[in-house]
Amino acid sequence: MKNILVIGSTGQIGSELTMKLRREYPGGKTVAGYIPGSEPKGILRDSGPFEEANVCNAQQIADIVDKYDIDTIYNLAALLSATAERLPLRAWDIQMNGLLNILEIAREKHCAVFTPSSIGSFGPSTPRMNTPQDTIQRPTSMYGVTKVATELLSDYYFYKYGVDTRSVRFPGLISYTTLPGGGTTDYAVEIYYAAVKGETYVCPIAPGTYMDMMYMPDALKAAVDIMRAKPQYLKHRNSFNIAAMSFTPEIIYEAIKKEIPDFKMRYEVDPVRQHIADSWPDKMDDSCARKEWGWAPTYNLESMTRDMIKHLREKLL
Ligand code: SER
């Protein structure tokens, strides 16, 4: 990897991944791709090149690839699960037609491509506990449908054309830099903001609902490491289960209460998000990622909670 294009560089993952890639590859260029209305600001804008890069505009992407001699594309453009239920056609357009644009450009111009998949690629008929790497994927959300199709199309371009596509199935991602939006797992970010601000948190997910979650530094490490993995060891490509922790709303609430004892939470369950959450695994088995490219997370719920609260206190108070 030398010259990298990050599509969706101002989103929850992109805003931090772009900065990490600039640090990891100081000899190359990491271009921050954005869409109008979400232009890069501050350090993201000032630390490297940025270009308008709409995944649905193939010519625009191809021009950036030529201009910067891009060899790797991080394709992070997506509508998250709850938003995709509201705007299914838009989600399909961004996630599928956008992906096809990227894969075609990658085929012509010899780029490697990372397009994240998700716990959302699984559905109600998937084994919920220790969800295997290779298992039933019959999701019932539009987000999930596009993620399974992303995995299949990415593998297809690898087998048919030799495009170096690789991916991980991200759990819900927790970070203090950029808020997610429209996701089912967003509650696990919002809860920290409420706790630090001294507010009562109104949780949209019901007690007892387990989902896989991960702290952003581990997610960024995975996104970098999978693209550096030695191809001869990769039996899978699109996409690897990666896991770090699994909890319910009451478990994360108790973890936060250890640091902020008077924190309060109540439930107002959102039926759309709950329906999606109920169809996702409780806990994925990530042994293939561990074996094939050395995946291992650093943070657990306790260490993430301490770090989130420390950073959010600096940011919000
Ligand atoms: N965090 C995503 C969502 O909740 C899942 O990958 O939609």
Residues whose N, C-alpha, C, O or C-beta is under 5 A from the ligand:
A	BS01	LIG	L80 S81 A82 S118 I119 G120 F170 P171 G172 L173 G182 G183 T184 T185 D186
